[in-house]
Every structure is written in structure tokens, then in C-alpha cells.
Amino acid sequence: MVLAATPDASISLWDTDLTGALAVAIGAEDLGLSERARSIASRLIAIPQATRNVDSLNASVAAGVILFEAARQRTTQHR
């Protein structure tokens, strides 16, 4: 699956199965994802925010959150 993170996506990261083969696309902090990246993605996801005061996360932070969730799902799946 090719996963693209964007704040305007309607699917939450928490509702996404990340246990299979995975590629993650992260857009630039100021420009977001290109239309090409959006079109290639299998799924557009949003990282849930506790507050609406944040427009988007730093690109490296977003990548870390997504990869941590993928690792968490893969670890708990085998227990």
C-alpha cells in the first residue's frame, strides 16, 4: 500500500491497517503533497490531532508518528 499523509484526508491513521507492505509519502510542510503523489497513493490518511489549533505537523514528526503506528500494529499483531 502507498499511504499519503495529508491533514484534509477523511480516513484516520488509527483506522488504517499498516501491517502489510507499506510505502509512505509525506508532503512538504508548507506545500503539502503534490497532485501526482495524491494520485499514486492507495490511501490518503490524516493523523488525528488533539487540538484544531495545529494546521499540520512537521514532515519528520508526521513520518515518525506513522512509522511508530506501523511498528505498534506489527508488534501487537503477533502477541
PyMOL Python script that loads the backbone (N, CA, C, O; Angstrom):
from pymol import cmd

cmd.read_pdbstr("""\
ATOM      1  N   MET A   1       0.840  -1.163   0.000  1.00  0.00           N
ATOM      2  CA  MET A   1       0.000   0.000   0.000  1.00  0.00           C
ATOM      3  C   MET A   1       0.896   1.241   0.000  1.00  0.00           C
ATOM      4  O   MET A   1       1.923   1.280   0.679  1.00  0.00           O
ATOM      5  N   VAL A   2       0.499   2.233  -0.758  1.00  0.00           N
ATOM      6  CA  VAL A   2       1.161   3.536  -0.731  1.00  0.00           C
ATOM      7  C   VAL A   2       0.259   4.465   0.064  1.00  0.00           C
ATOM      8  O   VAL A   2      -0.865   4.759  -0.344  1.00  0.00           O
ATOM      9  N   LEU A   3       0.754   4.916   1.184  1.00  0.00           N
ATOM     10  CA  LEU A   3      -0.008   5.738   2.110  1.00  0.00           C
ATOM     11  C   LEU A   3       0.486   7.174   2.005  1.00  0.00           C
ATOM     12  O   LEU A   3       1.691   7.421   2.052  1.00  0.00           O
ATOM     13  N   ALA A   4      -0.428   8.114   1.863  1.00  0.00           N
ATOM     14  CA  ALA A   4      -0.055   9.528   1.804  1.00  0.00           C
ATOM     15  C   ALA A   4      -0.739  10.262   2.944  1.00  0.00           C
ATOM     16  O   ALA A   4      -1.951  10.152   3.126  1.00  0.00           O
ATOM     17  N   ALA A   5       0.031  11.001   3.700  1.00  0.00           N
ATOM     18  CA  ALA A   5      -0.494  11.730   4.848  1.00  0.00           C
ATOM     19  C   ALA A   5      -0.823  13.161   4.451  1.00  0.00           C
ATOM     20  O   ALA A   5       0.009  13.881   3.899  1.00  0.00           O
ATOM     21  N   THR A   6      -2.053  13.553   4.743  1.00  0.00           N
ATOM     22  CA  THR A   6      -2.500  14.912   4.460  1.00  0.00           C
ATOM     23  C   THR A   6      -3.575  15.304   5.468  1.00  0.00           C
ATOM     24  O   THR A   6      -4.459  14.500   5.764  1.00  0.00           O
ATOM     25  N   PRO A   7      -3.519  16.513   5.997  1.00  0.00           N
ATOM     26  CA  PRO A   7      -4.479  16.898   7.036  1.00  0.00           C
ATOM     27  C   PRO A   7      -5.934  16.904   6.569  1.00  0.00           C
ATOM     28  O   PRO A   7      -6.840  16.808   7.397  1.00  0.00           O
ATOM     29  N   ASP A   8      -6.174  17.013   5.272  1.00  0.00           N
ATOM     30  CA  ASP A   8      -7.551  17.084   4.780  1.00  0.00           C
ATOM     31  C   ASP A   8      -8.153  15.722   4.431  1.00  0.00           C
ATOM     32  O   ASP A   8      -9.265  15.659   3.907  1.00  0.00           O
ATOM     33  N   ALA A   9      -7.439  14.639   4.714  1.00  0.00           N
ATOM     34  CA  ALA A   9      -7.958  13.295   4.432  1.00  0.00           C
ATOM     35  C   ALA A   9      -9.095  12.945   5.380  1.00  0.00           C
ATOM     36  O   ALA A   9      -9.145  13.430   6.510  1.00  0.00           O
ATOM     37  N   SER A  10     -10.005  12.103   4.913  1.00  0.00           N
ATOM     38  CA  SER A  10     -11.147  11.719   5.750  1.00  0.00           C
ATOM     39  C   SER A  10     -10.911  10.420   6.518  1.00  0.00           C
ATOM     40  O   SER A  10     -11.706  10.071   7.391  1.00  0.00           O
ATOM     41  N   ILE A  11      -9.845   9.708   6.213  1.00  0.00           N
ATOM     42  CA  ILE A  11      -9.536   8.445   6.892  1.00  0.00           C
ATOM     43  C   ILE A  11      -8.451   8.692   7.943  1.00  0.00           C
ATOM     44  O   ILE A  11      -7.417   9.290   7.645  1.00  0.00           O
ATOM     45  N   SER A  12      -8.687   8.236   9.149  1.00  0.00           N
ATOM     46  CA  SER A  12      -7.740   8.414  10.248  1.00  0.00           C
ATOM     47  C   SER A  12      -6.620   7.376  10.173  1.00  0.00           C
ATOM     48  O   SER A  12      -6.837   6.241   9.750  1.00  0.00           O
ATOM     49  N   LEU A  13      -5.442   7.776  10.584  1.00  0.00           N
ATOM     50  CA  LEU A  13      -4.325   6.840  10.705  1.00  0.00           C
ATOM     51  C   LEU A  13      -4.710   5.676  11.598  1.00  0.00           C
ATOM     52  O   LEU A  13      -4.345   4.535  11.317  1.00  0.00           O
ATOM     53  N   TRP A  14      -5.456   5.952  12.691  1.00  0.00           N
ATOM     54  CA  TRP A  14      -5.804   4.908  13.648  1.00  0.00           C
ATOM     55  C   TRP A  14      -6.738   3.859  13.034  1.00  0.00           C
ATOM     56  O   TRP A  14      -6.824   2.745  13.551  1.00  0.00           O
ATOM     57  N   ASP A  15      -7.427   4.185  11.961  1.00  0.00           N
ATOM     58  CA  ASP A  15      -8.349   3.251  11.311  1.00  0.00           C
ATOM     59  C   ASP A  15      -7.729   2.566  10.100  1.00  0.00           C
ATOM     60  O   ASP A  15      -8.446   1.979   9.289  1.00  0.00           O
ATOM     61  N   THR A  16      -6.422   2.631   9.967  1.00  0.00           N
ATOM     62  CA  THR A  16      -5.730   2.103   8.798  1.00  0.00           C
ATOM     63  C   THR A  16      -4.861   0.916   9.188  1.00  0.00           C
ATOM     64  O   THR A  16      -4.088   0.994  10.143  1.00  0.00           O
ATOM     65  N   ASP A  17      -4.987  -0.183   8.450  1.00  0.00           N
ATOM     66  CA  ASP A  17      -4.165  -1.371   8.680  1.00  0.00           C
ATOM     67  C   ASP A  17      -2.794  -1.140   8.058  1.00  0.00           C
ATOM     68  O   ASP A  17      -2.675  -0.995   6.842  1.00  0.00           O
ATOM     69  N   LEU A  18      -1.766  -1.107   8.890  1.00  0.00           N
ATOM     70  CA  LEU A  18      -0.403  -0.834   8.432  1.00  0.00           C
ATOM     71  C   LEU A  18       0.495  -2.065   8.556  1.00  0.00           C
ATOM     72  O   LEU A  18       1.716  -1.926   8.636  1.00  0.00           O
ATOM     73  N   THR A  19      -0.079  -3.252   8.572  1.00  0.00           N
ATOM     74  CA  THR A  19       0.708  -4.458   8.825  1.00  0.00           C
ATOM     75  C   THR A  19       1.307  -5.078   7.563  1.00  0.00           C
ATOM     76  O   THR A  19       2.193  -5.927   7.662  1.00  0.00           O
ATOM     77  N   GLY A  20       0.851  -4.679   6.398  1.00  0.00           N
ATOM     78  CA  GLY A  20       1.387  -5.242   5.156  1.00  0.00           C
ATOM     79  C   GLY A  20       2.522  -4.395   4.596  1.00  0.00           C
ATOM     80  O   GLY A  20       3.051  -3.509   5.267  1.00  0.00           O
ATOM     81  N   ALA A  21       2.885  -4.692   3.341  1.00  0.00           N
ATOM     82  CA  ALA A  21       3.913  -3.898   2.658  1.00  0.00           C
ATOM     83  C   ALA A  21       3.439  -2.448   2.593  1.00  0.00           C
ATOM     84  O   ALA A  21       2.270  -2.178   2.319  1.00  0.00           O
ATOM     85  N   LEU A  22       4.363  -1.519   2.850  1.00  0.00           N
ATOM     86  CA  LEU A  22       3.949  -0.133   3.023  1.00  0.00           C
ATOM     87  C   LEU A  22       5.006   0.835   2.500  1.00  0.00           C
ATOM     88  O   LEU A  22       6.197   0.679   2.767  1.00  0.00           O
ATOM     89  N   ALA A  23       4.556   1.818   1.763  1.00  0.00           N
ATOM     90  CA  ALA A  23       5.370   2.984   1.404  1.00  0.00           C
ATOM     91  C   ALA A  23       4.604   4.196   1.899  1.00  0.00           C
ATOM     92  O   ALA A  23       3.377   4.236   1.807  1.00  0.00           O
ATOM     93  N   VAL A  24       5.315   5.182   2.423  1.00  0.00           N
ATOM     94  CA  VAL A  24       4.672   6.365   2.992  1.00  0.00           C
ATOM     95  C   VAL A  24       5.152   7.608   2.264  1.00  0.00           C
ATOM     96  O   VAL A  24       6.354   7.824   2.115  1.00  0.00           O
ATOM     97  N   ALA A  25       4.201   8.430   1.808  1.00  0.00           N
ATOM     98  CA  ALA A  25       4.519   9.708   1.177  1.00  0.00           C
ATOM     99  C   ALA A  25       4.172  10.827   2.142  1.00  0.00           C
ATOM    100  O   ALA A  25       3.060  10.887   2.668  1.00  0.00           O
ATOM    101  N   ILE A  26       5.125  11.705   2.368  1.00  0.00           N
ATOM    102  CA  ILE A  26       4.938  12.844   3.253  1.00  0.00           C
ATOM    103  C   ILE A  26       5.213  14.095   2.431  1.00  0.00           C
ATOM    104  O   ILE A  26       6.248  14.193   1.772  1.00  0.00           O
ATOM    105  N   GLY A  27       4.296  15.046   2.467  1.00  0.00           N
ATOM    106  CA  GLY A  27       4.465  16.274   1.697  1.00  0.00           C
ATOM    107  C   GLY A  27       5.345  17.284   2.402  1.00  0.00           C
ATOM    108  O   GLY A  27       5.688  17.131   3.574  1.00  0.00           O
ATOM    109  N   ALA A  28       5.700  18.316   1.662  1.00  0.00           N
ATOM    110  CA  ALA A  28       6.462  19.419   2.237  1.00  0.00           C
ATOM    111  C   ALA A  28       5.598  20.134   3.272  1.00  0.00           C
ATOM    112  O   ALA A  28       4.376  20.197   3.134  1.00  0.00           O
ATOM    113  N   GLU A  29       6.225  20.662   4.288  1.00  0.00           N
ATOM    114  CA  GLU A  29       5.479  21.288   5.379  1.00  0.00           C
ATOM    115  C   GLU A  29       4.664  22.487   4.916  1.00  0.00           C
ATOM    116  O   GLU A  29       3.570  22.727   5.429  1.00  0.00           O
ATOM    117  N   ASP A  30       5.179  23.235   3.961  1.00  0.00           N
ATOM    118  CA  ASP A  30       4.464  24.427   3.516  1.00  0.00           C
ATOM    119  C   ASP A  30       3.589  24.185   2.294  1.00  0.00           C
ATOM    120  O   ASP A  30       2.601  24.893   2.098  1.00  0.00           O
ATOM    121  N   LEU A  31       3.928  23.204   1.473  1.00  0.00           N
ATOM    122  CA  LEU A  31       3.203  22.961   0.230  1.00  0.00           C
ATOM    123  C   LEU A  31       2.304  21.729   0.258  1.00  0.00           C
ATOM    124  O   LEU A  31       1.400  21.605  -0.569  1.00  0.00           O
ATOM    125  N   GLY A  32       2.539  20.831   1.187  1.00  0.00           N
ATOM    126  CA  GLY A  32       1.760  19.598   1.238  1.00  0.00           C
ATOM    127  C   GLY A  32       2.166  18.625   0.142  1.00  0.00           C
ATOM    128  O   GLY A  32       3.266  18.706  -0.405  1.00  0.00           O
ATOM    129  N   LEU A  33       1.264  17.706  -0.170  1.00  0.00           N
ATOM    130  CA  LEU A  33       1.519  16.694  -1.203  1.00  0.00           C
ATOM    131  C   LEU A  33       1.199  17.233  -2.587  1.00  0.00           C
ATOM    132  O   LEU A  33       0.256  18.004  -2.767  1.00  0.00           O
ATOM    133  N   SER A  34       1.991  16.819  -3.552  1.00  0.00           N
ATOM    134  CA  SER A  34       1.689  17.200  -4.931  1.00  0.00           C
ATOM    135  C   SER A  34       0.487  16.401  -5.424  1.00  0.00           C
ATOM    136  O   SER A  34       0.146  15.367  -4.850  1.00  0.00           O
ATOM    137  N   GLU A  35      -0.136  16.868  -6.459  1.00  0.00           N
ATOM    138  CA  GLU A  35      -1.255  16.135  -7.058  1.00  0.00           C
ATOM    139  C   GLU A  35      -0.792  14.770  -7.551  1.00  0.00           C
ATOM    140  O   GLU A  35      -1.544  13.799  -7.466  1.00  0.00           O
ATOM    141  N   ARG A  36       0.420  14.680  -8.059  1.00  0.00           N
ATOM    142  CA  ARG A  36       0.969  13.389  -8.521  1.00  0.00           C
ATOM    143  C   ARG A  36       1.072  12.405  -7.359  1.00  0.00           C
ATOM    144  O   ARG A  36       0.689  11.243  -7.493  1.00  0.00           O
ATOM    145  N   ALA A  37       1.584  12.861  -6.229  1.00  0.00           N
ATOM    146  CA  ALA A  37       1.695  11.983  -5.048  1.00  0.00           C
ATOM    147  C   ALA A  37       0.318  11.535  -4.584  1.00  0.00           C
ATOM    148  O   ALA A  37       0.132  10.374  -4.220  1.00  0.00           O
ATOM    149  N   ARG A  38      -0.647  12.445  -4.595  1.00  0.00           N
ATOM    150  CA  ARG A  38      -2.011  12.084  -4.205  1.00  0.00           C
ATOM    151  C   ARG A  38      -2.598  11.038  -5.148  1.00  0.00           C
ATOM    152  O   ARG A  38      -3.293  10.123  -4.704  1.00  0.00           O
ATOM    153  N   SER A  39      -2.327  11.165  -6.432  1.00  0.00           N
ATOM    154  CA  SER A  39      -2.906  10.237  -7.408  1.00  0.00           C
ATOM    155  C   SER A  39      -2.278   8.850  -7.326  1.00  0.00           C
ATOM    156  O   SER A  39      -2.934   7.857  -7.640  1.00  0.00           O
ATOM    157  N   ILE A  40      -1.038   8.773  -6.915  1.00  0.00           N
ATOM    158  CA  ILE A  40      -0.339   7.488  -6.802  1.00  0.00           C
ATOM    159  C   ILE A  40      -0.741   6.745  -5.524  1.00  0.00           C
ATOM    160  O   ILE A  40      -0.698   5.516  -5.475  1.00  0.00           O
ATOM    161  N   ALA A  41      -1.124   7.486  -4.510  1.00  0.00           N
ATOM    162  CA  ALA A  41      -1.417   6.893  -3.202  1.00  0.00           C
ATOM    163  C   ALA A  41      -2.603   5.939  -3.251  1.00  0.00           C
ATOM    164  O   ALA A  41      -3.606   6.208  -3.912  1.00  0.00           O
ATOM    165  N   SER A  42      -2.475   4.833  -2.549  1.00  0.00           N
ATOM    166  CA  SER A  42      -3.577   3.886  -2.377  1.00  0.00           C
ATOM    167  C   SER A  42      -4.604   4.447  -1.411  1.00  0.00           C
ATOM    168  O   SER A  42      -5.801   4.188  -1.539  1.00  0.00           O
ATOM    169  N   ARG A  43      -4.123   5.225  -0.435  1.00  0.00           N
ATOM    170  CA  ARG A  43      -4.999   5.760   0.593  1.00  0.00           C
ATOM    171  C   ARG A  43      -4.420   7.075   1.117  1.00  0.00           C
ATOM    172  O   ARG A  43      -3.221   7.179   1.375  1.00  0.00           O
ATOM    173  N   LEU A  44      -5.282   8.065   1.269  1.00  0.00           N
ATOM    174  CA  LEU A  44      -4.922   9.321   1.920  1.00  0.00           C
ATOM    175  C   LEU A  44      -5.384   9.227   3.370  1.00  0.00           C
ATOM    176  O   LEU A  44      -6.540   8.897   3.637  1.00  0.00           O
ATOM    177  N   ILE A  45      -4.496   9.513   4.291  1.00  0.00           N
ATOM    178  CA  ILE A  45      -4.841   9.421   5.709  1.00  0.00           C
ATOM    179  C   ILE A  45      -4.492  10.725   6.423  1.00  0.00           C
ATOM    180  O   ILE A  45      -3.636  11.492   5.982  1.00  0.00           O
ATOM    181  N   ALA A  46      -5.178  10.948   7.534  1.00  0.00           N
ATOM    182  CA  ALA A  46      -4.887  12.089   8.399  1.00  0.00           C
ATOM    183  C   ALA A  46      -4.435  11.572   9.754  1.00  0.00           C
ATOM    184  O   ALA A  46      -4.952  10.572  10.251  1.00  0.00           O
ATOM    185  N   ILE A  47      -3.479  12.251  10.342  1.00  0.00           N
ATOM    186  CA  ILE A  47      -3.054  11.927  11.697  1.00  0.00           C
ATOM    187  C   ILE A  47      -3.970  12.692  12.645  1.00  0.00           C
ATOM    188  O   ILE A  47      -4.004  13.922  12.604  1.00  0.00           O
ATOM    189  N   PRO A  48      -4.711  11.991  13.497  1.00  0.00           N
ATOM    190  CA  PRO A  48      -5.627  12.671  14.412  1.00  0.00           C
ATOM    191  C   PRO A  48      -4.882  13.657  15.316  1.00  0.00           C
ATOM    192  O   PRO A  48      -3.794  13.361  15.811  1.00  0.00           O
ATOM    193  N   GLN A  49      -5.475  14.813  15.519  1.00  0.00           N
ATOM    194  CA  GLN A  49      -4.890  15.855  16.359  1.00  0.00           C
ATOM    195  C   GLN A  49      -5.769  16.064  17.590  1.00  0.00           C
ATOM    196  O   GLN A  49      -6.996  16.027  17.495  1.00  0.00           O
ATOM    197  N   ALA A  50      -5.157  16.278  18.711  1.00  0.00           N
ATOM    198  CA  ALA A  50      -5.906  16.538  19.941  1.00  0.00           C
ATOM    199  C   ALA A  50      -6.499  17.944  19.936  1.00  0.00           C
ATOM    200  O   ALA A  50      -7.452  18.226  20.663  1.00  0.00           O
ATOM    201  N   THR A  51      -5.942  18.807  19.128  1.00  0.00           N
ATOM    202  CA  THR A  51      -6.407  20.187  19.049  1.00  0.00           C
ATOM    203  C   THR A  51      -6.525  20.616  17.592  1.00  0.00           C
ATOM    204  O   THR A  51      -5.793  20.110  16.742  1.00  0.00           O
ATOM    205  N   ARG A  52      -7.399  21.503  17.300  1.00  0.00           N
ATOM    206  CA  ARG A  52      -7.573  22.041  15.946  1.00  0.00           C
ATOM    207  C   ARG A  52      -6.679  23.250  15.703  1.00  0.00           C
ATOM    208  O   ARG A  52      -6.726  23.839  14.623  1.00  0.00           O
ATOM    209  N   ASN A  53      -5.861  23.636  16.693  1.00  0.00           N
ATOM    210  CA  ASN A  53      -5.001  24.806  16.568  1.00  0.00           C
ATOM    211  C   ASN A  53      -3.773  24.569  15.702  1.00  0.00           C
ATOM    212  O   ASN A  53      -3.045  25.512  15.393  1.00  0.00           O
ATOM    213  N   VAL A  54      -3.530  23.319  15.304  1.00  0.00           N
ATOM    214  CA  VAL A  54      -2.360  22.963  14.510  1.00  0.00           C
ATOM    215  C   VAL A  54      -2.824  22.620  13.093  1.00  0.00           C
ATOM    216  O   VAL A  54      -3.637  21.716  12.903  1.00  0.00           O
ATOM    217  N   ASP A  55      -2.304  23.343  12.104  1.00  0.00           N
ATOM    218  CA  ASP A  55      -2.681  23.074  10.712  1.00  0.00           C
ATOM    219  C   ASP A  55      -2.085  21.761  10.221  1.00  0.00           C
ATOM    220  O   ASP A  55      -2.771  20.965   9.579  1.00  0.00           O
ATOM    221  N   SER A  56      -0.806  21.534  10.522  1.00  0.00           N
ATOM    222  CA  SER A  56      -0.149  20.299  10.103  1.00  0.00           C
ATOM    223  C   SER A  56       1.084  20.083  10.967  1.00  0.00           C
ATOM    224  O   SER A  56       1.562  20.993  11.644  1.00  0.00           O
ATOM    225  N   LEU A  57       1.583  18.859  10.926  1.00  0.00           N
ATOM    226  CA  LEU A  57       2.783  18.518  11.679  1.00  0.00           C
ATOM    227  C   LEU A  57       4.020  18.738  10.815  1.00  0.00           C
ATOM    228  O   LEU A  57       3.934  18.754   9.587  1.00  0.00           O
ATOM    229  N   ASN A  58       5.146  18.904  11.451  1.00  0.00           N
ATOM    230  CA  ASN A  58       6.428  18.902  10.772  1.00  0.00           C
ATOM    231  C   ASN A  58       6.536  17.581  10.018  1.00  0.00           C
ATOM    232  O   ASN A  58       6.076  16.554  10.518  1.00  0.00           O
ATOM    233  N   ALA A  59       7.135  17.581   8.823  1.00  0.00           N
ATOM    234  CA  ALA A  59       7.196  16.376   7.988  1.00  0.00           C
ATOM    235  C   ALA A  59       7.872  15.211   8.702  1.00  0.00           C
ATOM    236  O   ALA A  59       7.397  14.078   8.616  1.00  0.00           O
ATOM    237  N   SER A  60       8.964  15.469   9.401  1.00  0.00           N
ATOM    238  CA  SER A  60       9.650  14.370  10.084  1.00  0.00           C
ATOM    239  C   SER A  60       8.825  13.846  11.263  1.00  0.00           C
ATOM    240  O   SER A  60       8.870  12.652  11.560  1.00  0.00           O
ATOM    241  N   VAL A  61       8.083  14.709  11.928  1.00  0.00           N
ATOM    242  CA  VAL A  61       7.216  14.281  13.021  1.00  0.00           C
ATOM    243  C   VAL A  61       6.083  13.410  12.472  1.00  0.00           C
ATOM    244  O   VAL A  61       5.773  12.362  13.040  1.00  0.00           O
ATOM    245  N   ALA A  62       5.470  13.842  11.373  1.00  0.00           N
ATOM    246  CA  ALA A  62       4.395  13.051  10.755  1.00  0.00           C
ATOM    247  C   ALA A  62       4.909  11.669  10.358  1.00  0.00           C
ATOM    248  O   ALA A  62       4.241  10.663  10.602  1.00  0.00           O
ATOM    249  N   ALA A  63       6.080  11.618   9.752  1.00  0.00           N
ATOM    250  CA  ALA A  63       6.658  10.327   9.364  1.00  0.00           C
ATOM    251  C   ALA A  63       6.898   9.455  10.592  1.00  0.00           C
ATOM    252  O   ALA A  63       6.621   8.256  10.569  1.00  0.00           O
ATOM    253  N   GLY A  64       7.410  10.053  11.659  1.00  0.00           N
ATOM    254  CA  GLY A  64       7.663   9.298  12.882  1.00  0.00           C
ATOM    255  C   GLY A  64       6.395   8.733  13.489  1.00  0.00           C
ATOM    256  O   GLY A  64       6.383   7.587  13.939  1.00  0.00           O
ATOM    257  N   VAL A  65       5.329   9.514  13.510  1.00  0.00           N
ATOM    258  CA  VAL A  65       4.055   9.053  14.062  1.00  0.00           C
ATOM    259  C   VAL A  65       3.529   7.873  13.245  1.00  0.00           C
ATOM    260  O   VAL A  65       3.096   6.868  13.809  1.00  0.00           O
ATOM    261  N   ILE A  66       3.566   7.995  11.927  1.00  0.00           N
ATOM    262  CA  ILE A  66       3.064   6.921  11.053  1.00  0.00           C
ATOM    263  C   ILE A  66       3.903   5.658  11.205  1.00  0.00           C
ATOM    264  O   ILE A  66       3.353   4.563  11.319  1.00  0.00           O
ATOM    265  N   LEU A  67       5.221   5.794  11.207  1.00  0.00           N
ATOM    266  CA  LEU A  67       6.079   4.617  11.329  1.00  0.00           C
ATOM    267  C   LEU A  67       5.969   3.976  12.708  1.00  0.00           C
ATOM    268  O   LEU A  67       6.042   2.753  12.830  1.00  0.00           O
ATOM    269  N   PHE A  68       5.793   4.791  13.749  1.00  0.00           N
ATOM    270  CA  PHE A  68       5.582   4.239  15.087  1.00  0.00           C
ATOM    271  C   PHE A  68       4.286   3.427  15.119  1.00  0.00           C
ATOM    272  O   PHE A  68       4.259   2.329  15.674  1.00  0.00           O
ATOM    273  N   GLU A  69       3.211   3.961  14.526  1.00  0.00           N
ATOM    274  CA  GLU A  69       1.934   3.234  14.499  1.00  0.00           C
ATOM    275  C   GLU A  69       2.062   1.940  13.708  1.00  0.00           C
ATOM    276  O   GLU A  69       1.484   0.922  14.090  1.00  0.00           O
ATOM    277  N   ALA A  70       2.816   1.966  12.604  1.00  0.00           N
ATOM    278  CA  ALA A  70       3.035   0.729  11.830  1.00  0.00           C
ATOM    279  C   ALA A  70       3.781  -0.298  12.680  1.00  0.00           C
ATOM    280  O   ALA A  70       3.417  -1.474  12.693  1.00  0.00           O
ATOM    281  N   ALA A  71       4.809   0.136  13.380  1.00  0.00           N
ATOM    282  CA  ALA A  71       5.565  -0.783  14.246  1.00  0.00           C
ATOM    283  C   ALA A  71       4.689  -1.307  15.377  1.00  0.00           C
ATOM    284  O   ALA A  71       4.755  -2.491  15.707  1.00  0.00           O
ATOM    285  N   ARG A  72       3.866  -0.442  15.978  1.00  0.00           N
ATOM    286  CA  ARG A  72       2.976  -0.862  17.056  1.00  0.00           C
ATOM    287  C   ARG A  72       1.998  -1.929  16.576  1.00  0.00           C
ATOM    288  O   ARG A  72       1.799  -2.944  17.244  1.00  0.00           O
ATOM    289  N   GLN A  73       1.384  -1.692  15.405  1.00  0.00           N
ATOM    290  CA  GLN A  73       0.435  -2.668  14.864  1.00  0.00           C
ATOM    291  C   GLN A  73       1.123  -3.996  14.569  1.00  0.00           C
ATOM    292  O   GLN A  73       0.553  -5.056  14.826  1.00  0.00           O
ATOM    293  N   ARG A  74       2.311  -3.952  14.046  1.00  0.00           N
ATOM    294  CA  ARG A  74       3.013  -5.191  13.687  1.00  0.00           C
ATOM    295  C   ARG A  74       3.461  -5.947  14.932  1.00  0.00           C
ATOM    296  O   ARG A  74       3.511  -7.177  14.917  1.00  0.00           O
ATOM    297  N   THR A  75       3.781  -5.249  15.990  1.00  0.00           N
ATOM    298  CA  THR A  75       4.202  -5.892  17.245  1.00  0.00           C
ATOM    299  C   THR A  75       3.007  -6.500  17.968  1.00  0.00           C
ATOM    300  O   THR A  75       3.074  -7.641  18.426  1.00  0.00           O
ATOM    301  N   THR A  76       1.922  -5.751  18.073  1.00  0.00           N
ATOM    302  CA  THR A  76       0.755  -6.254  18.804  1.00  0.00           C
ATOM    303  C   THR A  76       0.021  -7.333  18.031  1.00  0.00           C
ATOM    304  O   THR A  76      -0.692  -8.139  18.628  1.00  0.00           O
ATOM    305  N   GLN A  77       0.180  -7.363  16.729  1.00  0.00           N
ATOM    306  CA  GLN A  77      -0.476  -8.392  15.905  1.00  0.00           C
ATOM    307  C   GLN A  77       0.078  -9.768  16.220  1.00  0.00           C
ATOM    308  O   GLN A  77      -0.643 -10.761  16.119  1.00  0.00           O
ATOM    309  N   HIS A  78       1.334  -9.846  16.595  1.00  0.00           N
ATOM    310  CA  HIS A  78       1.988 -11.129  16.825  1.00  0.00           C
ATOM    311  C   HIS A  78       1.966 -11.576  18.278  1.00  0.00           C
ATOM    312  O   HIS A  78       2.591 -12.581  18.618  1.00  0.00           O
ATOM    313  N   ARG A  79       1.267 -10.863  19.135  1.00  0.00           N
ATOM    314  CA  ARG A  79       1.237 -11.237  20.563  1.00  0.00           C
ATOM    315  C   ARG A  79      -0.004 -12.002  20.885  1.00  0.00           C
ATOM    316  O   ARG A  79      -0.203 -12.400  22.033  1.00  0.00           O
TER     317      ARG A  79
END
""", "prot")
cmd.dss("prot")
cmd.show_as("cartoon", "prot")
cmd.util.cbc("prot")
cmd.orient("prot")
